[in-house]
Amino acid sequence: MLSVIIILFAIAAVLGIAIAVAIISNKPATPKPAVYAHGLFAATALALLIIYTLNSESSGTRLSLILFVIAALGGFVLFYRDLKKKPGPVGLVVVHALAAVTAFVLLLIHAMF
């Protein structure tokens, strides 16, 4: 299951890069298919990570889960602002991305060892 979670988060990350580039470069709108797919892949991976962490005897994924939840909260704010056609604050985009990338790296480290 951990491999599926990692693949889903990786797909979400690629889509997130496309969205972040649009926001940072002041494009008039974000690419909606990428926005919706990013949220879908990330939410699915997060739900699976919650299940995996709750069923795991190892505590290796807990910090990753916490950081992904923080990233998700920022993502909800960005998504809400996107629905209102307001650009996401670049600072929040950066914090959202940093939390997600850090969580992803920790998850990869856990999977390798």
Backbone as JSON Lines, residues from 0, in Angstrom:
{"i":0,"aa":"M","n":[0.83,-1.2,0.0],"ca":[0.0,0.0,0.0],"c":[0.87,1.26,0.0]}
{"i":1,"aa":"L","n":[2.03,1.18,0.66],"ca":[2.9,2.35,0.74],"c":[3.37,2.79,-0.65]}
{"i":2,"aa":"S","n":[3.6,1.85,-1.53],"ca":[4.02,2.19,-2.9],"c":[2.92,2.96,-3.63]}
{"i":3,"aa":"V","n":[1.69,2.56,-3.46],"ca":[0.56,3.25,-4.09],"c":[0.45,4.67,-3.53]}
{"i":4,"aa":"I","n":[0.61,4.82,-2.24],"ca":[0.55,6.15,-1.6],"c":[1.63,7.06,-2.18]}
{"i":5,"aa":"I","n":[2.84,6.53,-2.3],"ca":[3.95,7.33,-2.83],"c":[3.68,7.73,-4.28]}
{"i":6,"aa":"I","n":[3.18,6.81,-5.08],"ca":[2.88,7.12,-6.49],"c":[1.79,8.19,-6.59]}
{"i":7,"aa":"L","n":[0.75,8.07,-5.78],"ca":[-0.32,9.08,-5.81],"c":[0.18,10.45,-5.4]}
{"i":8,"aa":"F","n":[1.0,10.5,-4.33],"ca":[1.57,11.79,-3.92],"c":[2.51,12.35,-4.99]}
{"i":9,"aa":"A","n":[3.25,11.48,-5.68],"ca":[4.15,11.95,-6.74],"c":[3.36,12.57,-7.9]}
{"i":10,"aa":"I","n":[2.27,11.94,-8.27],"ca":[1.41,12.5,-9.33],"c":[0.84,13.84,-8.87]}
{"i":11,"aa":"A","n":[0.38,13.9,-7.62],"ca":[-0.14,15.16,-7.08],"c":[0.94,16.25,-7.1]}
{"i":12,"aa":"A","n":[2.18,15.87,-6.82],"ca":[3.27,16.84,-6.8],"c":[3.52,17.43,-8.19]}
{"i":13,"aa":"V","n":[3.52,16.59,-9.21],"ca":[3.72,17.07,-10.58],"c":[2.61,18.04,-10.97]}
{"i":14,"aa":"L","n":[1.39,17.69,-10.65],"ca":[0.26,18.57,-10.93],"c":[0.36,19.86,-10.12]}
{"i":15,"aa":"G","n":[0.82,19.75,-8.88],"ca":[1.0,20.92,-8.02],"c":[2.02,21.89,-8.58]}
{"i":16,"aa":"I","n":[3.06,21.36,-9.2],"ca":[4.07,22.23,-9.81],"c":[3.44,23.07,-10.92]}
{"i":17,"aa":"A","n":[2.6,22.46,-11.73],"ca":[1.92,23.2,-12.81],"c":[1.04,24.32,-12.24]}
{"i":18,"aa":"I","n":[0.36,24.03,-11.14],"ca":[-0.5,25.04,-10.52],"c":[0.34,26.15,-9.91]}
{"i":19,"aa":"A","n":[1.41,25.78,-9.21],"ca":[2.27,26.77,-8.56],"c":[2.91,27.7,-9.59]}
{"i":20,"aa":"V","n":[3.34,27.14,-10.7],"ca":[3.94,27.96,-11.76],"c":[2.93,28.99,-12.26]}
{"i":21,"aa":"A","n":[1.69,28.57,-12.44],"ca":[0.65,29.5,-12.91],"c":[0.42,30.62,-11.9]}
{"i":22,"aa":"I","n":[0.41,30.28,-10.6],"ca":[0.18,31.29,-9.57],"c":[1.37,32.23,-9.45]}
{"i":23,"aa":"I","n":[2.56,31.68,-9.41],"ca":[3.77,32.51,-9.22],"c":[4.02,33.41,-10.42]}
{"i":24,"aa":"S","n":[3.68,32.93,-11.63],"ca":[3.9,33.75,-12.82],"c":[2.73,34.68,-13.13]}
{"i":25,"aa":"N","n":[1.8,34.8,-12.17],"ca":[0.66,35.72,-12.3],"c":[-0.21,35.46,-13.53]}
{"i":26,"aa":"K","n":[-0.39,34.2,-13.88],"ca":[-1.31,33.86,-14.97],"c":[-2.73,34.26,-14.54]}
{"i":27,"aa":"P","n":[-3.58,34.59,-15.5],"ca":[-4.93,35.02,-15.14],"c":[-5.76,33.93,-14.44]}
{"i":28,"aa":"A","n":[-5.43,32.67,-14.7],"ca":[-6.18,31.58,-14.07],"c":[-5.28,30.36,-13.93]}
{"i":29,"aa":"T","n":[-5.61,29.54,-12.97],"ca":[-4.89,28.29,-12.8],"c":[-5.48,27.24,-13.75]}
{"i":30,"aa":"P","n":[-4.69,26.24,-14.14],"ca":[-5.24,25.19,-15.01],"c":[-6.2,24.3,-14.21]}
{"i":31,"aa":"K","n":[-7.48,24.46,-14.48],"ca":[-8.51,23.78,-13.67],"c":[-8.38,22.25,-13.66]}
{"i":32,"aa":"P","n":[-8.11,21.59,-14.79],"ca":[-7.94,20.13,-14.7],"c":[-6.83,19.74,-13.73]}
{"i":33,"aa":"A","n":[-5.74,20.51,-13.74],"ca":[-4.64,20.23,-12.81],"c":[-5.06,20.48,-11.37]}
{"i":34,"aa":"V","n":[-5.82,21.55,-11.15],"ca":[-6.29,21.87,-9.79],"c":[-7.14,20.73,-9.22]}
{"i":35,"aa":"Y","n":[-8.1,20.28,-10.0],"ca":[-9.0,19.23,-9.52],"c":[-8.28,17.89,-9.37]}
{"i":36,"aa":"A","n":[-7.45,17.55,-10.35],"ca":[-6.72,16.28,-10.28],"c":[-5.71,16.29,-9.13]}
{"i":37,"aa":"H","n":[-5.05,17.42,-8.91],"ca":[-4.1,17.55,-7.8],"c":[-4.8,17.25,-6.48]}
{"i":38,"aa":"G","n":[-5.94,17.88,-6.29],"ca":[-6.7,17.66,-5.05],"c":[-7.16,16.22,-4.91]}
{"i":39,"aa":"L","n":[-7.62,15.64,-5.99],"ca":[-8.11,14.26,-5.97],"c":[-6.99,13.27,-5.63]}
{"i":40,"aa":"F","n":[-5.86,13.39,-6.3],"ca":[-4.74,12.49,-6.03],"c":[-4.19,12.68,-4.62]}
{"i":41,"aa":"A","n":[-4.04,13.94,-4.21],"ca":[-3.5,14.2,-2.88],"c":[-4.44,13.73,-1.78]}
{"i":42,"aa":"A","n":[-5.73,13.98,-1.94],"ca":[-6.71,13.56,-0.93],"c":[-6.78,12.04,-0.83]}
{"i":43,"aa":"T","n":[-6.74,11.37,-1.97],"ca":[-6.76,9.9,-1.96],"c":[-5.52,9.35,-1.26]}
{"i":44,"aa":"A","n":[-4.36,9.91,-1.61],"ca":[-3.11,9.46,-0.98],"c":[-3.13,9.75,0.52]}
{"i":45,"aa":"L","n":[-3.66,10.91,0.91],"ca":[-3.71,11.25,2.33],"c":[-4.63,10.29,3.08]}
{"i":46,"aa":"A","n":[-5.77,9.97,2.51],"ca":[-6.69,9.02,3.16],"c":[-6.02,7.66,3.33]}
{"i":47,"aa":"L","n":[-5.33,7.21,2.29],"ca":[-4.63,5.93,2.38],"c":[-3.5,5.98,3.4]}
{"i":48,"aa":"L","n":[-2.81,7.13,3.47],"ca":[-1.73,7.27,4.45],"c":[-2.28,7.24,5.88]}
{"i":49,"aa":"I","n":[-3.44,7.83,6.09],"ca":[-4.07,7.78,7.41],"c":[-4.37,6.32,7.78]}
{"i":50,"aa":"I","n":[-4.96,5.6,6.85],"ca":[-5.28,4.19,7.1],"c":[-4.0,3.39,7.36]}
{"i":51,"aa":"Y","n":[-2.99,3.61,6.52],"ca":[-1.72,2.91,6.67],"c":[-1.09,3.2,8.04]}
{"i":52,"aa":"T","n":[-1.08,4.46,8.42],"ca":[-0.46,4.86,9.69],"c":[-1.22,4.28,10.88]}
{"i":53,"aa":"L","n":[-2.53,4.3,10.82],"ca":[-3.33,3.75,11.92],"c":[-3.15,2.25,12.07]}
{"i":54,"aa":"N","n":[-2.9,1.56,10.95],"ca":[-2.75,0.11,10.99],"c":[-1.3,-0.36,11.13]}
{"i":55,"aa":"S","n":[-0.37,0.59,11.14],"ca":[1.04,0.25,11.2],"c":[1.54,0.24,12.65]}
{"i":56,"aa":"E","n":[2.39,-0.71,12.94],"ca":[2.98,-0.76,14.28],"c":[4.15,0.21,14.39]}
{"i":57,"aa":"S","n":[4.69,0.61,13.26],"ca":[5.81,1.55,13.23],"c":[5.28,2.97,13.29]}
{"i":58,"aa":"S","n":[6.02,3.84,13.94],"ca":[5.61,5.24,14.02],"c":[6.31,6.08,12.95]}
{"i":59,"aa":"G","n":[6.93,5.43,11.99],"ca":[7.73,6.11,10.98],"c":[6.96,7.04,10.05]}
{"i":60,"aa":"T","n":[5.68,6.85,9.92],"ca":[4.91,7.69,8.98],"c":[4.14,8.81,9.7]}
{"i":61,"aa":"R","n":[4.2,8.86,11.0],"ca":[3.4,9.86,11.74],"c":[3.79,11.3,11.41]}
{"i":62,"aa":"L","n":[5.08,11.6,11.43],"ca":[5.51,12.97,11.13],"c":[5.15,13.34,9.7]}
{"i":63,"aa":"S","n":[5.33,12.41,8.79],"ca":[4.95,12.64,7.41],"c":[3.45,12.94,7.31]}
{"i":64,"aa":"L","n":[2.65,12.17,8.03],"ca":[1.2,12.37,8.03],"c":[0.85,13.75,8.57]}
{"i":65,"aa":"I","n":[1.47,14.14,9.66],"ca":[1.19,15.46,10.24],"c":[1.51,16.57,9.24]}
{"i":66,"aa":"L","n":[2.67,16.47,8.58],"ca":[3.04,17.49,7.6],"c":[2.11,17.49,6.39]}
{"i":67,"aa":"F","n":[1.67,16.31,5.97],"ca":[0.72,16.26,4.85],"c":[-0.62,16.87,5.25]}
{"i":68,"aa":"V","n":[-1.04,16.7,6.48],"ca":[-2.29,17.32,6.95],"c":[-2.13,18.84,6.95]}
{"i":69,"aa":"I","n":[-0.98,19.33,7.41],"ca":[-0.73,20.78,7.37],"c":[-0.76,21.28,5.93]}
{"i":70,"aa":"A","n":[-0.12,20.54,5.02],"ca":[-0.14,20.91,3.61],"c":[-1.57,20.9,3.07]}
{"i":71,"aa":"A","n":[-2.35,19.91,3.48],"ca":[-3.74,19.82,3.02],"c":[-4.56,21.02,3.49]}
{"i":72,"aa":"L","n":[-4.34,21.44,4.72],"ca":[-5.07,22.62,5.21],"c":[-4.74,23.85,4.37]}
{"i":73,"aa":"G","n":[-3.47,24.03,4.06],"ca":[-3.09,25.12,3.16],"c":[-3.7,24.94,1.79]}
{"i":74,"aa":"G","n":[-3.76,23.71,1.32],"ca":[-4.35,23.41,0.03],"c":[-5.84,23.74,-0.02]}
{"i":75,"aa":"F","n":[-6.54,23.48,1.09],"ca":[-7.97,23.84,1.14],"c":[-8.16,25.34,1.0]}
{"i":76,"aa":"V","n":[-7.31,26.12,1.67],"ca":[-7.39,27.58,1.57],"c":[-7.11,28.02,0.14]}
{"i":77,"aa":"L","n":[-6.08,27.45,-0.46],"ca":[-5.75,27.81,-1.84],"c":[-6.87,27.42,-2.81]}
{"i":78,"aa":"F","n":[-7.46,26.26,-2.6],"ca":[-8.56,25.81,-3.45],"c":[-9.78,26.74,-3.3]}
{"i":79,"aa":"Y","n":[-10.1,27.11,-2.07],"ca":[-11.22,28.02,-1.83],"c":[-11.0,29.35,-2.53]}
{"i":80,"aa":"R","n":[-9.78,29.87,-2.41],"ca":[-9.47,31.14,-3.07],"c":[-9.54,30.99,-4.6]}
{"i":81,"aa":"D","n":[-9.12,29.84,-5.09],"ca":[-9.18,29.59,-6.53],"c":[-10.63,29.57,-7.02]}
{"i":82,"aa":"L","n":[-11.51,28.95,-6.22],"ca":[-12.93,28.94,-6.59],"c":[-13.52,30.35,-6.63]}
{"i":83,"aa":"K","n":[-13.01,31.22,-5.78],"ca":[-13.47,32.62,-5.74],"c":[-12.76,33.49,-6.77]}
{"i":84,"aa":"K","n":[-11.91,32.83,-7.59],"ca":[-11.13,33.53,-8.62],"c":[-10.17,34.56,-8.05]}
{"i":85,"aa":"K","n":[-9.68,34.29,-6.85],"ca":[-8.65,35.12,-6.23],"c":[-7.35,34.32,-6.26]}
{"i":86,"aa":"P","n":[-6.28,34.96,-6.67],"ca":[-5.02,34.21,-6.72],"c":[-4.56,33.82,-5.31]}
{"i":87,"aa":"G","n":[-3.98,32.66,-5.23],"ca":[-3.46,32.21,-3.94],"c":[-2.27,33.06,-3.55]}
{"i":88,"aa":"P","n":[-2.15,33.42,-2.3],"ca":[-0.96,34.17,-1.87],"c":[0.29,33.32,-2.13]}
{"i":89,"aa":"V","n":[1.29,33.91,-2.73],"ca":[2.5,33.18,-3.08],"c":[3.15,32.58,-1.83]}
{"i":90,"aa":"G","n":[3.1,33.31,-0.71],"ca":[3.66,32.78,0.53],"c":[2.99,31.49,0.96]}
{"i":91,"aa":"L","n":[1.68,31.43,0.84],"ca":[0.96,30.21,1.2],"c":[1.26,29.09,0.21]}
{"i":92,"aa":"V","n":[1.42,29.42,-1.05],"ca":[1.8,28.42,-2.04],"c":[3.15,27.8,-1.67]}
{"i":93,"aa":"V","n":[4.09,28.64,-1.26],"ca":[5.42,28.16,-0.89],"c":[5.37,27.3,0.37]}
{"i":94,"aa":"V","n":[4.64,27.75,1.39],"ca":[4.52,26.97,2.63],"c":[3.83,25.63,2.35]}
{"i":95,"aa":"H","n":[2.77,25.66,1.56],"ca":[2.04,24.44,1.18],"c":[3.0,23.46,0.49]}
{"i":96,"aa":"A","n":[3.77,23.97,-0.46],"ca":[4.7,23.11,-1.2],"c":[5.82,22.58,-0.31]}
{"i":97,"aa":"L","n":[6.38,23.43,0.53],"ca":[7.47,22.99,1.42],"c":[7.0,21.92,2.41]}
{"i":98,"aa":"A","n":[5.81,22.1,2.95],"ca":[5.28,21.09,3.88],"c":[5.07,19.77,3.15]}
{"i":99,"aa":"A","n":[4.52,19.83,1.95],"ca":[4.25,18.61,1.19],"c":[5.54,17.92,0.75]}
{"i":100,"aa":"V","n":[6.51,18.69,0.28],"ca":[7.78,18.1,-0.16],"c":[8.51,17.48,1.02]}
{"i":101,"aa":"T","n":[8.54,18.15,2.15],"ca":[9.18,17.6,3.34],"c":[8.5,16.31,3.77]}
{"i":102,"aa":"A","n":[7.18,16.31,3.78],"ca":[6.42,15.11,4.14],"c":[6.71,13.97,3.17]}
{"i":103,"aa":"F","n":[6.8,14.31,1.88],"ca":[7.06,13.3,0.86],"c":[8.44,12.69,1.04]}
{"i":104,"aa":"V","n":[9.43,13.53,1.29],"ca":[10.8,13.02,1.5],"c":[10.84,12.12,2.73]}
{"i":105,"aa":"L","n":[10.18,12.52,3.81],"ca":[10.14,11.67,5.01],"c":[9.44,10.34,4.71]}
{"i":106,"aa":"L","n":[8.41,10.37,3.91],"ca":[7.71,9.14,3.54],"c":[8.61,8.23,2.7]}
{"i":107,"aa":"L","n":[9.36,8.83,1.78],"ca":[10.31,8.05,0.98],"c":[11.39,7.43,1.86]}
{"i":108,"aa":"I","n":[11.91,8.18,2.79],"ca":[12.93,7.67,3.71],"c":[12.37,6.49,4.5]}
{"i":109,"aa":"H","n":[11.14,6.63,4.99],"ca":[10.5,5.54,5.72],"c":[10.35,4.31,4.83]}
{"i":110,"aa":"A","n":[9.97,4.5,3.59],"ca":[9.76,3.38,2.68],"c":[11.07,2.67,2.35]}
{"i":111,"aa":"M","n":[12.16,3.42,2.32],"ca":[13.46,2.82,1.97],"c":[14.08,2.05,3.12]}
{"i":112,"aa":"F","n":[13.8,2.47,4.34],"ca":[14.47,1.85,5.49],"c":[13.52,1.17,6.4]}
